[in-house]
Amino acid sequence: MAYPQLTDKPGALATAAAIRSGELTPHEAVDAAIVRIGKLDSEINALAVPDFERAYASARAMEEQSKRSEGSAQFQPLFGVPMTVKESFDVEGLQSCWGHERLTDYIAPRDSELVSRLKAAGAIIIGKTNVPVDLTDWQSFNPVYGRTTNPHNAERSPGGSSGGSAAAVASGMVPCDFGTDIGGSVRVPAHFCGIWGHKTSWGLVSKRGHDHPQMARRKGFIAVHDEALSIAGPLARNAQDLALLTEVGASVPLRRSAKRLRDCRILALTEFPGSALDTSVLEPTEIALQRLARGGVKIDRTSDLVPDLAQQHADYLRMMNVTMARGAPSPNGKQASAADWFALMDAQAANEYQWAQLFQTYDFVLAPPAPVLAIPHLGGSVFNATIRVNGSDMPAGAGLAWAGLATFPNLPATVMPIGHGTYEGAKLPCGMQVMGPRWSDLDCIAAAETMFQILHG
C-alpha cells in the first residue's frame, strides 16, 4: 500500500530548521522554490499570481534582521519558509479575481488576516495558487489563469477549489499552502493529489480578507464575519507542518489530548445513502481499516448514534447553496426567505448536537473525503455534470455528501494519504478523513499522523 509521494523536498518545519541552523538562508529557500516552479509549473499551472520580486526582497530583509538580532528566527516558526496561498485570499498589492476576467482590476489594498498571521510567523508568500471561477468546482480552471493539472496525472483534475494549492504542494514547488473549504475544497484536492489537508473547525481561522472581489472593491467594504460553513485550512506534505499551520492560523488556543490512539474508540463510515463509494476508493479504504485494526486500533463499522445522514446532506446542500449565493435566487428562481434561513440554522444546531453526542462515545470518525479519485478534466463544472461511480453516472452533487459529513456540523477533519486506487484506468492517490469533536483540530491531526505511521511505517 505504497504512499504516492512525488517529491523528497523538505516541508515547512524542515526548511525553517535548516534556516535556523545556518544550512540555508531565506534567500536560498525562496530561490529554490522559484526554480522548482520554473521547472514544473509549465505543465501543472498551479501558480496563478507570482510575487517573486517581493519574496526576494522579504528574504533579504529577513537576513538583515537576523544579523541585527541574533536568534530572532527562533521566535518565528516559519522564519524564511516560502509558501503560497489560494488566489482568493487578499495579499496586499496582488490581483484577486476569483477567475473572473471582468474583475482583474481588483488589487487587494491590504493583507487578509490569515496572510498577516503567516507573515508574522515568518512565512514568505511567493504567490497565489489557481482556483475555479467563484471557487465552485472540484476542478481548478478559469479564463484568466487557465487549467491546473494533477501532478500525478496531467489528464486528471487536482481537485478544487484549492486545486492549485494542492498541486503546488504535491509537486514539491512549495512546502505548504492555505486554502478554503465549504464543499471539500481543501480535503478533495488533498485526496486527489496524495497530500495532507485539514478542514478546521468552523470559526477557528479568520477569513477576513477572503471576500469576493465584486464586494471587496466596493469602497469601504470590510467583512466582519465568516460565512456559514466555509473555513480556511492548510495543505502540506506531512502532519507536523499541518499542525503548525493550523496553530499559526488559529484565532483561539487549541487543546491537545494526551489520550493514545490505541485507547481511543473509532467509528468508520463507508456507506452513505445516495452516495456510493467507487471501488477505487472503497478498496484502499478497506485495506487501510484492516491494517489499522491489526495495528491495535479499535474500529466500529456501525452505530445507532450516527445522525440521519440523508437529512443532513439535504440540509447541508440547501445551506451551502444559500450561503454561496448570498441569498440570491437559485437557478430555479426561488429565493430563500429569512424563515428558510432560520430553519436551516435550527437544523444545523440539532445536527451539531447529535454529532456531539456521538463523540461522547467515539473519539474519531473515519470516512473517505469523496466517492471517487481524481476525475478526468471536464469542459464545464463538475457540478453541472455527473461522476462515474462503479461504471454508472451519479449526480456530482451527491458526491458532496462525504465532505458535508464534517462541514454541516462545523467539525474538524484531517485528510491523510492512505495509498492508491485505480479509477477509470488510472492509478491515483487516495486519502481518508479523520473527524473529531469541534475544536479538536490538533487531536485529529495527531491521530491521523499515528494512523499514517501504522499504515506506512
C-alpha atoms as one frame of an Amber mdcrd trajectory, in Angstrom:
protein
   0.000   0.000   0.000   2.608   2.493  -1.163   2.256   6.149  -0.265   2.207
   8.053  -3.584   4.644  10.861  -2.780   6.104  12.783  -5.722   8.897  14.755
  -4.094  11.561  14.473  -1.424  11.812  18.247  -0.948  11.699  19.359   2.698
   8.493  20.521   4.327   7.880  23.785   6.164   9.319  22.777   9.545  12.364
  21.133   7.949  13.008  24.257   5.854  12.681  26.507   8.901  15.055  24.254
  10.862  17.637  24.399   8.068  17.432  28.192   8.073  17.782  28.396  11.853
  20.834  26.113  11.772  22.513  28.194   9.075  22.420  25.441   6.452  20.142
  27.590   4.321  19.280  31.267   4.050  15.778  32.612   3.428  17.009  33.904
   0.054  18.226  30.433  -0.907  14.965  28.850   0.233  12.938  31.313  -1.837
  15.205  30.897  -4.837  14.970  27.100  -4.685  11.155  27.265  -4.629  11.060
  29.669  -7.568  13.452  27.444  -9.547  11.203  24.444  -8.875   8.188  26.447
 -10.061  10.095  27.333 -13.225  10.800  23.658 -13.912   7.412  22.202 -13.018
   4.680  24.756 -13.484   4.626  24.957 -17.269   2.833  21.607 -17.241   0.965
  21.815 -13.925  -0.052  25.511 -13.959  -0.605  25.729 -10.214   0.669  29.272
  -9.678  -1.863  31.926 -10.667  -0.292  35.128  -9.318   3.510  35.134  -8.777
   5.111  37.563  -6.354   8.773  36.713  -6.799  10.392  40.144  -6.572   8.793
  40.964  -3.241   9.587  37.457  -1.996  13.278  38.006  -2.688  13.091  41.403
  -1.020  11.426  39.876   2.055  14.094  37.186   2.226  16.909  39.759   2.095
  15.192  41.816   4.798  14.930  38.722   6.992  18.619  38.002   6.573  19.459
  41.557   7.635  17.069  41.205  10.572  18.845  38.013  11.659  22.219  39.736
  11.568  20.964  42.620  13.710  19.106  40.491  16.276  20.681  37.085  16.637
  18.157  34.374  17.433  15.129  36.284  16.135  14.264  33.340  13.900  13.741
  31.178  16.984  10.534  33.061  17.739   9.068  32.727  14.241   8.235  29.081
  13.479   8.015  29.702   9.708  11.008  32.073   9.504  12.126  32.244   5.882
   9.787  29.490   4.641   8.489  30.186   1.111   4.838  29.286   0.601   1.775
  30.136  -1.450  -1.859  30.846  -0.603  -5.051  30.365  -2.559  -5.780  33.099
  -5.109  -8.924  34.110  -3.248  -7.005  35.387  -0.194  -6.123  39.063  -0.310
  -2.395  39.780  -0.417  -1.631  43.493  -0.456  -0.766  44.681  -3.957  -1.786
  41.470  -5.743  -4.689  40.742  -8.032  -7.602  38.717  -6.679 -10.279  37.986
  -9.259 -11.612  34.516  -8.349 -11.210  33.518 -12.018 -13.304  36.365 -13.490
 -11.851  38.351 -16.389 -14.120  41.289 -15.544 -12.679  41.521 -12.023  -8.959
  41.511 -12.787  -8.792  45.215 -11.965  -9.213  44.471  -8.252  -5.916  44.805
  -6.401  -6.038  43.988  -2.706  -5.322  47.094  -0.579  -4.204  45.044   2.445
  -3.349  41.518   3.511  -6.074  39.197   4.685  -5.918  38.419   8.383  -4.602
  34.915   7.677  -1.806  36.204   5.423  -0.866  38.685   8.148  -0.629  35.802
  10.626   1.500  33.726   8.262   3.873  36.637   7.652   4.080  37.329  11.396
   5.140  33.687  11.811   7.961  34.309   9.325   6.487  32.862   6.119   7.384
  34.433   2.777   4.441  34.484   0.371   5.837  33.858  -3.123   2.493  33.876
  -4.931  -1.105  32.714  -5.068  -2.448  29.463  -6.488  -5.161  28.683  -9.006
  -8.908  28.260  -8.423 -12.111  27.597 -10.370 -14.422  30.508 -11.131 -16.071
  31.598  -7.869 -14.447  28.636  -6.074 -17.294  26.341  -7.095 -15.795  23.221
  -8.661 -13.736  20.094  -7.996 -11.515  21.321 -10.819  -9.299  24.415 -10.968
  -9.635  26.214 -14.274 -10.850  29.637 -15.367 -10.464  32.042 -18.321  -7.879
  34.200 -16.514  -5.316  31.672 -15.281  -6.124  28.561 -17.313  -6.312  24.960
 -16.109  -4.327  23.315 -13.328  -3.462  19.656 -13.835  -2.908  16.928 -11.277
   0.851  16.370 -10.791   0.225  12.601 -10.600  -1.574  12.533 -13.954  -1.866
  15.521 -16.290  -5.173  14.210 -17.668  -6.795  14.474 -14.248  -8.051  17.264
 -12.025  -6.098  18.246  -8.898  -9.444  18.960  -7.260 -10.982  22.238  -6.305
 -11.444  24.791  -5.293  -7.988  24.701  -3.683  -6.634  22.625  -6.568  -3.758
  24.942  -7.390  -2.755  24.828  -3.731  -2.694  21.024  -3.611  -0.866  20.700
  -6.937   1.839  23.148  -5.844   2.405  21.264  -2.586   2.191  17.744  -4.032
   4.669  18.503  -6.820   7.200  20.000  -4.396   7.032  23.595  -5.655   6.306
  24.814  -2.122   6.160  23.013   1.216   2.707  24.259   2.155  -0.281  26.392
   1.214  -3.536  27.641   2.718  -6.878  27.049   1.030 -10.568  27.224   1.903
 -13.277  24.570   2.177 -17.065  24.563   2.090 -17.661  21.582  -0.225 -14.446
  19.690   0.369 -12.271  22.362  -1.263  -9.238  21.558   0.937  -9.969  17.891
   1.555 -10.798  16.808  -2.006  -7.623  18.358  -3.508  -5.566  16.701  -0.744
  -7.299  13.381  -1.561  -6.851  13.809  -5.331  -3.181  14.835  -5.027  -1.960
  12.481  -2.299  -1.080  15.057   0.359  -2.302  16.212   3.781  -5.125  18.704
   4.226  -7.069  19.952   7.216 -10.594  21.325   7.386 -10.519  23.443  10.511
 -13.349  23.785  12.993 -15.663  26.480  11.697 -14.619  29.874  13.051 -11.125
  28.799  14.120  -9.203  30.580  11.329 -10.347  34.038  10.314 -11.455  34.536
   6.722 -11.420  38.308   6.935  -9.845  39.442   3.697 -11.215  36.450   1.800
 -14.032  38.290   0.079 -15.407  38.078  -3.433 -13.675  40.900  -5.344 -17.032
  42.183  -6.594 -17.871  43.009  -2.978 -14.354  43.763  -1.766 -13.782  46.545
  -4.275 -16.811  48.434  -3.005 -15.360  51.434  -1.251 -15.147  50.834   2.462
 -16.339  47.226   2.320 -14.886  45.183   5.181 -16.124  41.691   6.014 -16.838
  41.388   9.716 -17.815  37.718   9.954 -17.096  34.337   8.412 -19.756  32.976
   6.108 -21.642  29.901   7.263 -19.940  26.530   6.730 -16.840  27.910   4.980
 -13.402  27.591   6.595  -9.733  28.293   5.864  -7.425  25.289   6.172  -3.832
  24.285   5.386  -2.325  21.813   2.926   1.079  20.216   3.453   3.104  17.056
   2.871   3.237  15.909   6.493   1.215  16.059   9.677   3.664  18.186  11.664
   3.506  21.013   9.131  -0.278  20.747   9.069  -0.475  21.129  12.850   1.876
  24.123  12.869  -0.045  25.906  10.116  -3.317  25.262  11.947  -1.897  26.791
  15.135  -0.478  29.781  13.250  -3.855  30.468  11.668  -5.946  29.817  14.778
  -7.738  32.762  16.365  -8.111  30.913  19.685  -5.804  28.498  21.540  -6.340
  24.829  20.762  -6.249  21.987  23.263  -4.273  18.769  22.843  -5.366  15.427
  24.246  -2.869  13.083  25.889  -5.010  10.057  25.006  -3.198   7.413  22.979
  -4.742   6.193  19.737  -4.861   2.598  20.993  -7.050   3.813  23.872  -9.452
   5.605  21.521 -12.714   4.276  20.161 -13.180   4.962  16.455 -16.106   4.698
  14.057 -15.565   4.172  10.327 -18.254   5.154   7.825 -18.123   3.708   4.310
 -21.815   3.876   3.426 -23.864   6.991   2.773 -27.429   6.964   1.440 -27.425
   8.129  -2.170 -23.629   8.419  -2.445 -21.966   5.072  -3.025 -18.177   4.798
  -2.985 -16.425   3.810  -6.161 -14.357   0.634  -5.827 -11.210   2.721  -6.411
 -11.896   4.464  -3.086 -13.573   1.630  -1.178 -10.804  -0.927  -1.726  -7.882
   1.168  -0.375 -10.148   2.381   2.427 -10.978  -1.183   3.490  -7.302  -2.189
   3.287  -6.391   0.783   5.493  -9.095  -0.053   8.046  -7.913  -3.663   8.195
  -4.303  -2.582   8.746  -5.318  -0.142  11.457  -7.302  -2.867  13.209  -4.308
  -5.223  13.022  -2.224  -2.398  14.483  -4.417  -2.299  17.577  -6.860   0.478
  16.628 -10.403  -0.237  17.827 -12.798   0.481  14.959 -16.585   0.057  14.875
 -18.323  -0.048  11.498 -21.858   0.956  12.513 -23.509   2.946  15.280 -27.049
   4.000  16.123 -25.567   7.344  17.204 -24.928   8.450  13.613 -27.372  11.226
  12.634 -29.827  10.819   9.758 -27.250  11.277   7.000 -29.759  11.692   4.187
 -31.419  14.564   6.058 -28.032  16.033   6.974 -26.959  16.043   3.335 -30.190
  17.672   2.175 -29.891  20.404   4.814 -26.185  20.868   4.049 -26.790  21.364
   0.327 -29.539  23.903   0.989 -27.436  25.881   3.475 -24.360  25.786   1.237
 -26.293  26.966  -1.825 -27.912  29.846   0.068 -24.557  30.813   1.594 -22.658
  30.794  -1.675 -25.415  32.731  -3.460 -25.634  35.146  -0.503 -29.409  34.786
  -0.595 -29.802  35.460  -4.338 -32.398  33.388  -6.195 -31.322  29.876  -7.142
 -31.297  28.746 -10.809 -34.947  27.664 -10.415 -35.871  31.240  -9.493 -36.674
  30.528  -5.845 -35.156  32.729  -3.181 -34.571  31.689   0.408 -36.522  33.701
   2.954 -35.371  34.688   6.424 -37.631  31.949   7.763 -35.898  29.427   5.490
 -32.504  30.521   6.806 -33.522  30.298  10.461 -34.934  26.813   9.811 -31.570
  25.774   8.371 -29.746  27.213  11.360 -32.039  25.232  13.653 -31.360  22.071
  11.640 -27.642  22.685  11.814 -27.732  23.241  15.573 -29.656  19.995  16.051
 -27.193  18.148  13.828 -24.222  19.593  15.749 -25.768  18.316  18.967 -26.230
  14.829  17.511 -22.574  14.679  16.480 -21.530  15.964  19.901 -23.498  13.095
  21.446 -21.758  10.632  19.125 -18.385  11.981  20.240 -19.292  11.187  23.836
 -18.779   7.560  22.780 -16.284   7.838  19.931 -13.043   9.808  19.785 -12.818
   9.981  15.981 -14.798   9.120  12.854 -13.072   7.904   9.691 -14.536   8.342
   6.211 -13.457   8.926   2.611 -13.267  12.598   1.545 -15.043  11.888  -1.779
 -16.619   8.900  -3.541 -14.089   8.906  -6.404 -10.408   9.539  -7.072  -9.090
  12.350  -9.289 -11.605  12.894 -12.063 -10.740  13.460 -15.743 -10.766  17.082
 -16.890 -14.180  18.368 -17.946 -15.046  21.332 -20.137 -17.512  22.686 -17.595
 -18.162  22.467 -13.887 -18.292  19.018 -12.301 -21.460  20.064 -10.500 -23.262
  20.625 -13.786 -22.393  17.074 -14.793 -22.107  13.570 -13.378 -19.269  11.485
 -11.979 -18.661   7.822 -12.740 -19.135   5.543  -9.753 -18.703   1.818 -10.354
 -19.440   2.253 -14.034 -22.632   4.297 -13.593 -23.268   8.026 -13.671 -24.059
   9.708 -10.351 -25.054  13.374  -9.931 -21.893  15.151  -8.814 -23.814  16.943
  -6.061 -24.385  13.586  -4.381 -20.613  13.246  -4.100 -20.544  16.260  -1.790
 -22.113  14.090   0.899 -18.724  12.870   2.113 -17.407  16.413   2.506 -20.634
  17.509   4.155 -20.153  14.908   6.906 -17.824  17.344   8.695 -18.902  20.610
   7.084 -22.531  20.827   8.175 -21.836  20.176  11.900 -18.768  22.510  11.824
 -16.313  19.731  12.733 -12.570  19.493  12.059 -11.378  16.832   9.606  -7.840
  15.884   8.623  -7.155  14.176   5.297  -4.158  11.848   5.207  -2.874   9.822
   2.237  -3.594   6.103   2.652  -2.391   4.681  -0.657  -3.754   4.485  -4.172
  -6.537   3.003  -6.263  -7.315   2.615  -9.946 -10.078   4.883 -11.227 -11.170
   4.740 -14.860  -7.893   3.136 -15.884  -5.534   5.429 -13.945  -3.587   4.660
 -10.777  -4.218   7.606  -8.441  -3.769   8.681  -4.800  -6.454   8.012  -2.205
  -6.996   9.774   1.126  -9.045   9.301   4.274 -10.507  11.950   6.563 -10.232
  11.794  10.346 -13.059  13.734  12.002 -13.316  14.714  15.652 -15.323  16.941
  18.012 -15.326  20.662  17.340 -12.055  22.350  18.382 -10.200  19.008  18.464
  -8.219  20.058  15.374  -4.797  19.172  16.736  -6.082  15.841  18.039  -7.437
  14.958  14.578  -4.069  15.753  13.025  -2.189  13.792  15.713  -4.492  10.779
  15.332  -4.070  10.893  11.551  -0.296  11.038  11.984  -0.294   7.919  14.191
  -2.587   6.109  11.755  -0.321   7.091   8.878   2.652   5.597  10.727   0.728
   2.340  11.230  -0.201   2.234   7.556   3.157   3.225   6.096   5.683   2.616
   8.867
